[in-house]
């Protein structure tokens, strides 16, 4: 990192140099997505250095996991990425099942795909809406929440909760879907599909939005890999990697028979981009616009997967298996499994010692690695770009601090 | 009113002071009442745009008392000042902002001669005084002892000072067309059918009106140019440290300025108090229908003007709830690279148009009503002619009957 901002060639064009100022952005700042604190070293409007400070939301979740049984820890996984609690439940449940060599039936498998992809949509909706908010437009945020409410209503019907579901659990799910749920879910998808055009009109193709995001915070392919970025942040940089396709067989087996294309730009074009706005000429691969666009594409991809899962789930005649007992004994050994959560790769590690309480629990969150690129991306940008860049990484502090 | 008070035996200066006070109180109510209505309207409109309901309960249906309830809440708040703040400047700043916004209203005509004080440099006065508002913001940012406030103040200073340039150029065009800086005269020159509005005078004025709209939105700090209080970047910008009544003064200044630039747009480009159709003429108010007719016409003019200015405010609300915010360098680029050159070219174009095609492309078409307004004013039942220069300064709002004739007399016959 250069000592003086004069050393940075990127900011030479702003020729007026004045005294530097240290500014605290957060932890109570409106656009740091929770309790992130960024210390900015600024020269006027130009940010020469950004340093993220984390830990304001630390709750010792992993240590608590070493004093509870795996099923008792499920509610704590809800609070990791609280916007995608189903995916967190799923990641932990799969890891414990891997340790126990337990296999859930076909029906539970399709139910899990259905629920996880639905939650991916709702998580990306929040990411999209909040990103609009970071750029100073309020309405898309509420439009996104309007659709998210419908998903939350569906989840509420299924498990009784709207944010912290604890629905997917070790050995299946806590309850089967209520009657008529699949029809309501399909009705929602039919209603939601045409609305995506509105989001594109208000954000993706909006001239001011493109000006604010295209070419800003360019994360190169090499840098994304070096910093261990994952999820839409990685795919926004053009790296073709999605654990649903490239992950461990235990996890990819869940998506066996499902048709989907990874949302990543290959040879200058995105999959299915025929019905989507074209990439603006100012946009560079790896900038905020591409990260945002990958999320928008994944919403459509998840809708496709949900439709497929509905059919398959409905075709399974057998009843949903009962989940494992609350105090099921864990075998001696360890297991680590990474799943593709909406924000990126979510890894869980568990070590069993023959009792029902794991000896070691550890979580590896994607937001932590994704956040670590901020100081690289924000160097030499303007203050207004800092929320734009941090917002495009779509971090959730619950997952970072755990 | 002045004559009436002098008639009661009061000395002249007392009479003038009382008249001025009455006018000031009336204008203050226009701003405060307007702010209440517009804040409520903005909440309802924003809610409708965003698929919400907005306030629904306060004051019965539609939550129409919401802004009053908010006002009471602000009054009841603790008066906080940051520890390191510069006390005097911190307290002074909201009033500087509000006074600038308020003073500019003095020269803004609401209908023919319904104006706080008719000034022969009205346009200049309004633009100049409106520019003073930025001082309040800079003071607030400087005195708050907060870095975010300072950022907001610096942004505001850079932005408003830059946008004054193209705004001034836009404003000069109607002045040039009317041959007067008096807002009342400029409005009066656009009497008649809609086609005589300066917006439709020639293609250049049409384009320069859109430049004016951009600059006006930028100079009153509304989205997408609301950088000084950019919520997602600077918390609340220059008023981060303000709360309670002081904060509400900034708020009222903002809404006052919004209404002011919209009203200025109405007077300069949209015919002011003249409706799209010269109803007064068509109804036969043109000759000898008496003084009461003049008042009816003025009332209609007031409604016209308020309607146009309100539409302007609603337009600003609409774009605020639709567009993302620009970045500071993009705001400056818009001003210096686009608005200023376009305004300059359009100014030159409008000048040459006026020089070579003074009657428009179809001479004699579209401006039939110019003389009519003059006719009913000068008719036998119209208003009495001005008696002396001293009385010329009086206005209808302050009760002065005489009408200043200078603007009308210098008008060239068609």
Interface residues (C-beta under 8 A of the other chain):
Chain A: X21 X23 X29 X30 X31 X44 X45 X132 X133 X134 X135 X136 X137 X138 X139 X142 X143 X146 X202 X203 X206 X208 X209 X211 X212 X382 X383 X384 X385 X386 X387
Chain B: X46 X49 X50 X51 X52 X147 X148 X151 X154 X155 X223 X224 X226 X227 X230 X231 X232 X233 X234 X235 X321 X322 X323 X324 X325 X326 X327 X328 X329 X330
